[in-house]
Amino acid sequence: MSEDRAVFQALVEVQAKGDPAALATVISVQGSVPRHEGSKMLVRADGSIVGTVGGGKLESMVIQEALAALRDGQTRLKSYTLNDIGAGDPGVCGGTIQVFIESVGLAPVLVVIGVGHVGRALAELGKWAGYRVIISDDREDYCNPEYLPGMDGYVVCKPSKIPECIEITPHTYIAAVTRGLPVDVDLIPALLTTEAAYIGLIGSRRRWALTVKALKDERGLTDEQLGRVFAPIGLELNAETPQEIAISIMAQIIMVRRGGTGEPMAWMGEITTSDDDE
């Protein structure tokens, strides 16, 4: 199998599985360099590779950048001059190589804790929105493929044990659709030890106020720590049905992920048309 074909096949596989990987592509070269423009290398989360961008120290440096891209989800454009190893260059070919690095196959993960009416609707909506969805409940009857088919993971455990059962990364969004304060007092401290990009907790303002008091008095949590929690969860839509509530939660998750504001795209009365719209 050719090298390019092996890279593309590996790329398709990681995207199909939702496994984290990064793709490094040589986009420009000058002078004498080990690889030509268009050369590609796929880097998996364990550091293993398919393809090559040149071998040696250069390749090792690109692999480290690729792993960093997996951690933060940011693309990178790196230039390497191959003149003098003694000066810290990754080679002595005498040329310059520019490599573009991007994370691929890294679908955001939605973890739904509590799969009652709202949790079920949210999980289904998350799948539709393109997230990998893992559901969890301490009730086995509510956490299985027969009850809710098509999910990416089913974890039956006590809510506070979630970080021990699921890998939670900066690409993980957690919606806790739990049954009450006693559960939340154990759950929130556990979630705050993770790198989750979003932690949301369902409930009324009064329930959250009581939870905050308990977490401060009993667990010693600070305002800064609790500031990571979106509670009550979701955007204000006056949502009522489980499906409407799920939409308000998913909208907030998308807002956080994409860096939105949650404000209307246009205020009523301020809508204008242009010649392009006619």
N, C-alpha and C positions, 0 to 999 in steps of 0.2 A: 504494500500500500504506500502511495506517495505521502510525503510529509504533510503537504497541504491538505490532502484528503483525510489524513489521520486527525489533524487539528480540527477540521470542520466536523468530522464524525463525533469527536469528543465534545465539541461545542454543542451539537444537537443533543447529545446524551445528557449533559449537565442541565441544559435548559428544560428538557423533558422531565427530569427528576427534581428540578428546583434546587440542585446542589450549587453551592457557592463556587465560583471560579472567576478568574480574570484573564482577559485576552490582551496580550502585548503584540503590537504591530509596528514593524519598522516603517516609518513614513517618509524619511528622507535620509540620504547618505551623502557624504562628501569625502573625497580621497579614498584611501585604502581602508576598507572595513570588512569584517568577516561575513556579513550577510547583506543581501540586496533589499531594496525597497519592496514592501509587501510581505516580507518574511513574518511569520506568526508563531506565537508560542502561547499555549493555554496553561495557566497555572491554577492548580486545585488548592483547596484550603489547607491541605496537608503539606504543600510545597512541591508535590510531584508535578511533572510537566509533560506536555505533549508538544513536539516541535522544538525549535530553538531560534534564538535571536543572535547567537554567536558564540556561546560557550564561555568557559572561564569566568573571570571576575565580573565581566560585563553582564553575563547571564545571571550570575548570583545577585548582582545589584538590581537587575530588573525584576527578579523573583521577589526580592524584599519589597520593592515598590508595589508589585502586584498584590502581595499579601496585605500591605497597608491599604490599598484600594478596596480590598474585601472588607476590611474593618470599618472604613468610614464611608464607603460607597461613592467616593469622589474619583473622577477621571484624572489622569496625570499625563503630562507631556514632558518627557525627560530627554535631555541631550547629554551625550557622553563623548568626550574627546579621548581618542586612543593614541596618546603620544608618549607618555612617560609614566611607567608604573611607579617609579620612585616618588613622583609628585602626586600620587594618589589616583592617577588615571587607571581605568580598568583594561588597559592593553597598550600595545606599542605599534599598532598597524599604521598609525599616522593620519587617520581620518577622523571624521565626526559622524555619529549616528544619532538619529532622533527617533524615540520610541513613544508611541501612544498606548496608554494602559487604561483599560476600562473593565469594570466588574460586569459579569454576565451570569445569567442563570440565577440571579439573586433576587428572587421574588420576595416581597415583604410578607411577613408572617403575622397573621391575626390569631391571637389566643383568646378564645371565649371561655370564661370561667362561669359555669352555671348555665345549663342548657334547658331552661324553661321556655316559656312562650317567646320572650324577647331574645334570649340567647340563641334560640333556634333560628329565628328570623334574621338575626345579625350574622350568624354563621353562613346562612344561605346567601345573604347579600354580599358578604365578604368574598365568597367564592366567585360570585358573578362579577365582582369588581377586580378580579385577578389576583387576589391574595391567596397564599397558602394558609389554610385554616385548620387550626388544631382546637378541638373542643375538649373541655374537661368538666367533670362533675363527680361528686362523691357518691352519686347514685348511678349504679351501673345501667339501670333501665333507661337512663337519659343520655348515655354516652356509649353508643354503639352504632355500627353501620345500618342496622335495621331501623333504629329510631331516626337517624339522620344520615342518609347515605351520601357518599361523595366527598367526605372530608379528608384532609391529609393526615390527620392523627386523632386518636381517641385515647384520652388519659383519664383513667378512673383513680382519683386520689383526693385526699383532703386538700381544700383550696390552698392552704398555707404551704403545702409541699410542692406546689407547682414548680418553683425554681430548681428543685431537686430532680424533677421528672422531665423537664423540657429545657432544651438549650435556649436561653433568652439572650438575644444580641441587640445591638443598636438598630436592627432592622425589624424588631419585634414590637407589635402593638397589642396591648393587653386590655381587654374589656371585661371587667369583673361585674357580672350580672348576678350578684349573690343574694342570699335570702335574708340577711340582717346583720346588725351590729356585732354580735358575738363572733361571726365568721370574719367580718372585716377587720376587727382588732388584731386577729392573728395573721390575716392575709396581707394587709398593707405593709407592715414592716418587712415581710418576706419579699414582696415585690420591689420595695425600695432598695434592696441590696443588689438588684439587677441593673443592666444597662438598657432596659427597655426604652424605646423611643416614646412610648405613650402608655400611661397607666390611667385608666378611667374606671370610675366606680359609680354604679347606679344607685339611685335613692333620692329622697327629698332633701331640701336644704337643711331641714331639722335633723334628719338622720345623719347627714354629713357633719353637722355641728356637734352632735353627740359623739360621733366617731372621733372627730378631732380632739375633743376633750379627753376621751378615753385613751387615745394614742399618746397624748402629751402626759397625762397623769400616770398612766400605767406602763407605758413603753418609753417614755422620755424623748419622743420625737419632737423635732423643732419645726417652726414655721417654714424654714427653708426646705427641709426634707418633704414636708407635706405639700409644699408648693408644686411638686412634680405631679400631684394627683389631680386629674380633671374630675371634679365632683361638684354638683351632680353632673353625670356624664352627658355628653351630647351638646348640640347647638339648640338654641331656643326656637322651636318650631311650633310650640303648643301641640306637640305630638301626643296622640292618645292610644292608638292601637299598637300592638307589638311591632307590626311592620313599619309604622310611622316612627316609633321610637328607634328602631334599628336604623332607619334612614338618618335620623338626627345624630346617632352615634357614629355611623360610617362617615357622614359628612365631616364631623370633627376630626376623625382619624385622618381623612384625606387632607384636610386643612393643615394639620400638624406635619404630615409627611411632605406636602408640597410647599409649605411655607405661606399658606394663604392667610387671609384675615377674617373670613367668615362674614364679611360685609356684603350687602347686595351688589350685584354687578352694575345696577343702575337704579336710582331712586325714581319712584313714580313721579311723573310731572317733569322729570328732567331728561326724558328719553327724546333724542333727536335723530333725525335721519340725514343721511348724506346722499349725494348724487349716486354714489356706488350702490346704495340700498334700493334705488328706484329701478 
